[in-house]
Amino acid sequence: MKLLKANPFYAAGIAAFVIWGFIPFPLKALAEYPSGLILYFRVALSVTLLLFISVFFRRDAIKLTYSLLKTAADKDKRQFIIYTMLGGMLLTINWLTFIYVVNHIDIQTGSFSYLLCPILTAVLGFLLLKEELRPNQWLAIGLSIISCVLIGTGELTSLLFSLMIALSYAFYLITQRILRAYDKIVLLTLQLLLAFIFIGPFYSFFKGDSTIVLDGGFFVKVSILSALFTVLPLFLNLFALKELTSGTIGILMYINPIMNFVIAFIYFNEETTLVKALAYLLIFISVIIYNINLKKRRKTGSGMPVPPTSAATILK
């Protein structure tokens, strides 16, 4: 407990991915409904909840965000607009694809996508944000790539879906890292509001040919999905990004797919193979290697030390 209290950003990051680890349950409960319809109401209810929180409890944060934008240089204003819009678009793509994969392919494919995501996030953080990676961290990334190749061999369709999910979320994390100076709830509210403005007029398209009646049970389930499995973990994740590097968040992401895989195998009785089991073990090893001497790591550009306790230590 002391470790988590001393490192609230690590605690928030871990909590976010633990919550997402259980997301197959609310999604499977909605499996009879079209993926687009689930997405539509997930965005609608999430942004409604966020608007309520922002208007009644976060007015100071809204004013501060407005003040920062008002005094920002024109270049920074353009950057804010572009990356906020891009963030909303990337979240929409990520959610729709993941919902479809879990309900119409299998949970393991969705899990695989979030094995790819940490690798892509760490590399993108290095390429775009100039975040340093030590030799042992490159080794960890290499081992993770090997594990992903083992899982993806012979499953091209699943691999393509996984790449779409992984790339959309990896780029989302990078855009939010760039906008880390702004309040995260306000930012997330704007992103989802823009996302719903875009998809709002296309309800009939997302519903498709479905004749399923949207009863109270549907709205209870999608409300749980929106509040507990969307707004809460997203906020925790964005909060963690205020201090942790994209590469570190990328490694913490492994909590999510590992839990998904275990749930798929134990609870939903999905079939697995020895190769996949070995690949997941290899990822565990890569997490340990990545976090060696993490307490000595300093964030590029900020000059601030990362909290002294590594993710591997907290997870023990």
C-alpha positions in Angstrom: 0.0 0.0 0.0 2.8 2.4 0.8 4.3 1.8 -2.6 1.1 2.7 -4.4 0.6 5.8 -2.2 4.1 6.9 -2.9 3.6 6.4 -6.7 0.1 7.5 -7.5 0.8 7.7 -11.2 1.9 4.0 -11.3 -1.1 3.1 -9.2 -3.4 4.9 -11.6 -1.9 3.2 -14.6 -2.1 -0.2 -13.1 -5.6 0.3 -11.9 -6.7 1.4 -15.4 -5.4 -1.8 -17.1 -6.7 -4.1 -14.4 -10.2 -2.7 -15.0 -9.8 -3.1 -18.7 -8.6 -6.6 -18.1 -12.2 -7.5 -17.1 -13.8 -5.7 -20.1 -14.7 -9.0 -21.9 -17.6 -9.5 -19.3 -19.6 -6.3 -20.2 -18.9 -6.7 -23.9 -19.9 -10.4 -24.0 -23.1 -9.4 -22.1 -23.9 -7.2 -25.1 -22.8 -9.7 -27.8 -26.3 -10.1 -29.2 -26.4 -6.4 -30.3 -24.5 -4.9 -33.3 -21.0 -3.7 -32.6 -21.8 -0.3 -34.1 -24.9 0.1 -31.8 -22.8 -0.7 -28.7 -20.2 1.9 -29.8 -22.9 4.5 -30.5 -24.4 4.3 -27.0 -21.0 3.8 -25.3 -19.8 7.1 -26.7 -23.2 8.9 -26.0 -23.4 7.8 -22.4 -19.7 8.3 -21.7 -19.8 11.9 -23.0 -23.0 12.6 -21.1 -21.4 11.4 -17.9 -18.3 13.4 -18.6 -20.2 16.6 -19.4 -22.1 16.2 -16.1 -18.9 15.9 -14.2 -17.2 18.7 -16.0 -20.1 21.2 -15.7 -21.0 20.5 -12.0 -17.7 19.5 -10.5 -14.9 20.7 -12.9 -15.7 24.3 -13.7 -12.4 25.5 -12.5 -10.6 23.0 -14.8 -12.7 24.2 -17.7 -11.8 27.8 -17.0 -8.1 26.9 -16.7 -8.2 25.0 -19.9 -9.8 28.0 -21.7 -7.3 30.3 -20.1 -4.4 28.2 -21.3 -5.8 28.1 -24.8 -6.5 31.8 -24.8 -2.9 32.8 -24.0 -1.3 30.0 -26.1 0.6 30.8 -29.2 -1.3 30.2 -32.5 0.9 27.1 -33.2 -0.1 25.6 -29.8 -3.8 26.4 -30.4 -3.6 24.6 -33.8 -1.9 21.7 -32.1 -4.6 21.5 -29.4 -7.4 21.4 -32.0 -5.7 18.9 -34.3 -4.7 16.4 -31.5 -8.0 16.7 -29.7 -9.9 15.9 -32.9 -7.5 13.1 -33.7 -7.8 11.7 -30.2 -11.6 11.5 -30.6 -11.3 9.8 -34.0 -8.7 7.3 -32.7 -10.8 6.3 -29.7 -13.8 5.8 -31.9 -11.9 3.5 -34.3 -10.3 1.6 -31.4 -13.5 1.0 -29.5 -15.5 -0.1 -32.6 -12.8 -2.5 -33.7 -12.2 -4.0 -30.2 -16.0 -4.5 -29.6 -16.3 -6.3 -33.0 -13.2 -8.5 -32.3 -14.3 -9.6 -28.8 -17.9 -10.4 -29.8 -17.4 -11.8 -33.3 -13.8 -13.2 -33.5 -12.5 -14.1 -30.0 -11.2 -12.5 -26.9 -7.7 -13.8 -27.5 -7.4 -11.7 -30.7 -8.4 -8.6 -28.8 -5.9 -9.6 -26.2 -3.2 -9.9 -28.8 -3.9 -6.4 -30.0 -2.9 -5.0 -26.7 0.3 -7.0 -26.7 1.2 -5.2 -29.9 0.1 -1.8 -28.5 2.8 -1.5 -25.8 5.5 -2.3 -28.4 4.2 0.3 -30.8 3.7 2.9 -28.0 7.3 2.5 -26.7 8.7 2.8 -30.3 6.5 5.7 -31.2 7.5 7.4 -28.0 11.1 7.0 -29.0 10.6 8.1 -32.6 8.1 11.0 -32.1 8.7 12.2 -28.6 12.4 11.4 -28.3 11.9 9.4 -25.1 15.0 7.4 -24.3 15.1 3.6 -24.3 18.0 1.8 -22.7 19.6 -1.3 -24.3 17.7 -3.7 -21.9 14.4 -2.0 -22.9 15.2 -2.5 -26.6 15.8 -6.2 -25.7 12.5 -6.3 -24.0 10.8 -4.8 -27.0 12.5 -7.4 -29.2 11.4 -10.3 -27.0 7.8 -8.9 -27.1 7.9 -8.7 -30.9 9.0 -12.4 -31.0 6.1 -13.3 -28.7 3.6 -11.4 -31.0 5.0 -13.2 -34.0 4.4 -16.5 -32.3 0.8 -15.6 -31.5 0.1 -14.1 -34.9 1.5 -16.9 -37.1 -1.1 -18.3 -39.4 -3.8 -15.9 -38.4 -3.6 -13.1 -40.9 -7.1 -11.7 -40.5 -6.9 -11.7 -36.7 -3.4 -10.1 -37.0 -4.8 -7.3 -39.2 -7.6 -6.5 -36.8 -5.1 -6.6 -33.9 -2.9 -4.1 -35.8 -5.8 -1.7 -36.3 -6.7 -1.8 -32.6 -3.0 -1.5 -31.5 -2.1 1.3 -33.8 -5.2 3.3 -33.0 -4.6 3.2 -29.3 -0.8 3.6 -29.5 -1.3 6.8 -31.5 -4.0 8.0 -29.1 -1.6 7.7 -26.2 1.1 9.6 -28.1 -1.4 12.5 -28.9 -2.4 12.7 -25.2 1.2 12.7 -24.1 1.7 15.8 -26.3 -1.3 17.4 -24.7 -0.3 16.6 -21.2 -0.4 20.2 -20.0 -4.2 20.3 -20.2 -6.8 18.9 -17.8 -7.4 15.3 -18.7 -11.1 15.1 -17.9 -11.8 18.3 -19.9 -9.7 16.9 -22.8 -11.4 13.5 -22.7 -14.8 15.2 -22.7 -14.0 17.3 -25.7 -12.7 14.3 -27.6 -15.8 12.2 -26.9 -18.0 15.1 -27.7 -16.4 15.6 -31.0 -16.6 11.8 -31.6 -20.3 11.8 -30.9 -20.9 14.9 -33.1 -19.3 12.9 -35.9 -21.2 9.6 -35.4 -24.4 11.1 -34.0 -26.3 11.6 -37.3 -25.5 8.0 -38.4 -27.6 6.1 -35.9 -29.4 4.1 -38.6 -26.0 3.1 -40.1 -24.6 1.8 -36.8 -27.9 0.0 -36.0 -27.8 -1.7 -39.4 -30.6 -4.2 -40.2 -30.9 -5.2 -36.5 -34.5 -5.6 -35.2 -33.5 -6.1 -31.6 -35.5 -4.0 -29.1 -33.3 -1.8 -26.9 -34.8 -2.6 -23.5 -33.8 -1.6 -20.0 -31.4 -4.4 -19.8 -29.4 -3.1 -22.7 -29.1 0.4 -21.3 -28.1 -0.9 -17.8 -25.3 -3.0 -19.4 -24.1 -0.3 -21.7 -24.2 2.2 -18.8 -21.9 -0.1 -16.8 -19.6 -0.4 -19.9 -19.5 3.4 -20.3 -19.0 4.4 -16.6 -17.0 1.7 -15.0 -15.1 0.3 -18.1 -14.7 3.5 -20.1 -14.7 6.8 -18.2 -13.0 5.6 -15.1 -10.0 3.7 -16.6 -9.5 6.3 -19.3 -9.2 9.0 -16.7 -6.8 6.9 -14.6 -4.7 6.2 -17.7 -4.6 9.8 -18.8 -3.7 10.9 -15.2 -0.8 8.4 -15.3 0.5 9.8 -18.5 1.0 13.2 -16.8 4.3 11.8 -15.3 5.0 8.4 -16.8 6.6 8.1 -20.2 4.7 6.5 -23.1 7.1 3.5 -22.9 6.4 2.9 -19.3 2.6 3.1 -19.8 3.2 0.8 -22.8 4.7 -1.9 -20.6 1.9 -1.5 -18.0 -0.5 -2.3 -20.8 0.5 -5.9 -20.6 -1.7 -6.3 -17.5 -4.8 -5.8 -19.7 -4.1 -8.5 -22.4 -2.8 -11.0 -19.9 -6.0 -10.8 -17.9 -8.0 -11.0 -21.1 -6.2 -14.1 -22.1 -6.7 -15.8 -18.7 -10.4 -14.9 -18.7 -10.9 -16.1 -22.3 -9.2 -19.4 -21.4 -10.7 -20.1 -18.0 -14.1 -18.5 -18.0 -15.2 -18.4 -21.7 -13.5 -21.7 -22.6 -11.7 -20.4 -25.7 -9.2 -22.8 -27.1 -5.5 -22.0 -26.9 -2.2 -23.5 -27.9 1.1 -24.2 -26.3 2.7 -21.7 -28.6 0.5 -18.9 -27.3 1.1 -19.9 -23.7 4.9 -19.7 -24.4 4.4 -16.4 -26.0 2.7 -15.0 -23.0 5.5 -16.3 -20.7 8.0 -14.6 -23.0 6.1 -11.3 -22.4 6.3 -11.7 -18.7 10.1 -12.1 -19.1 10.2 -9.0 -21.3 8.3 -6.9 -18.6 10.9 -7.9 -16.0 13.8 -7.0 -18.4 12.2 -3.7 -19.3 12.0 -2.6 -15.7 15.5 -3.4 -14.7 17.0 -0.2 -13.1 13.9 1.7 -13.8 14.4 3.8 -10.7 17.5 5.4 -12.3 15.6 6.4 -15.4 15.0 10.0 -16.1 12.3 11.4 -18.4 13.7 12.9 -21.6 13.2 16.7 -21.8 11.6 17.3 -18.4 14.6 16.7 -16.2 12.3 15.1 -13.7 13.0 11.6 -12.2 10.5 8.9 -12.7 8.9 7.7 -9.4 11.5 5.4 -7.8 9.5 2.2 -7.6 9.2 0.2 -10.8 6.0 -1.4 -12.2 7.5 -4.8 -11.7 8.0 -4.1 -8.0 4.4 -2.9 -7.5 3.0 -5.9 -9.3 4.8 -8.4 -7.0 
